[in-house]
Amino acid sequence: MSQKIDFYLEDHTYIALNDLLKMVGVADSGGSAKHMVAEGLINVNGALELRKTAKIVDGSKVTGQGFEILVHAGFEG
């Protein structure tokens, strides 16, 4: 079963993919996040994503082995 994570962009219009992976705790560090992307372990909206700084926007679904991140505009709650 995969871990489902909701991420809120707050006042931002997007977040870089590697920053998202680090912020939600899927990657231990920025370097680890970049490695995950470079190794082809991350999908965005069902498609393989190899750009470490791809802009992840509201409505995006980021998936990998054992996790699914749903990205939302605004603030939690």
N, C-alpha and C positions, 0 to 999 in steps of 0.2 A: 504494500500500500504506500502510495506516495504522500509526502508531506505537502499540504496545501497552505500557501502563504499569501496573505493580502498585503500589498504595498501601496502606500498613498504618496502621491507626488507632492502634496502640500501646495506650496506656492510656485512650484516649478512646472514647466510644460513637458519636460522629459528628464530621464536619467540615463547616463551611459551604462551599457550592459555590465561591464566589469565592476562598476561602482554598485550597481544593484545587487549583484551576486555577493559582494562583500558586505553590504549593509544588512541584508536579510540573514546573513550567517551561513549561507550555502558554501561560501569560500572563506577560508581562514584569513586570507590576506589579499591585497590587490594582485600580487604576483600569482597567487593560486587561482584567482578569478581569470586572469589573462591566460593562464595555462589551460584552464578548462575550455575556454572559448577556442583557443588555438588548436586544441586536440579534437575539436568537433563534437564536444559533449553537450552543447547547448542548442536548443531550438527556440525560435521566437515565432509565435503564431503558426506553429506546425512546420516551419522551414529551418533547415540548418543555418546557423548564424556564425560566421567566422570573423566578423568585425568586432574587436574588443570594445570599441567605443560606440557601437551602434546605439542610436537614440531610441530608447524604450519609452513609449507614450501611453496615455490613458487607453485602456482597453486591451493592451498587449497581454499575451500569455507566454511566459518564459518557462520552459521545461527542461529537465535533465534527469539523470538517474536518481529516482527517489524523491523528486520535488516538482512542484508546480507553483509558479508565482503569478498571481493575477494583479495587474497594475491598475490603479484607480486614480482619477483626478481628485484634488481636494484633500481634506483631512479625515482621519479616521473618526468614526462616530458621527 
